[in-house]
Amino acid sequence: MLRERLKFKVVPNLRENFIQKDAQIWTIGLAEYPKFLTKEV
């Protein structure tokens, strides 16, 4: 199993926006790959 850990610095008042955009862009995109299992934010 391969894991990737990314760390981001996000301005506190933009954190919710970052999480929403991440879900809209990355989670949906990654879910299209057959071997993709899960993602945590």
HELIX and SHEET records of a PDB file:
HELIX    1   1 PRO A   12  LEU A   14  5                                   3    
HELIX    2   2 ARG A   15  ASP A   22  1                                   8    
HELIX    3   3 ALA A   23  THR A   27  3                                   5    
HELIX    4   4 ILE A   28  ALA A   31  1                                   4    
END                                                                             
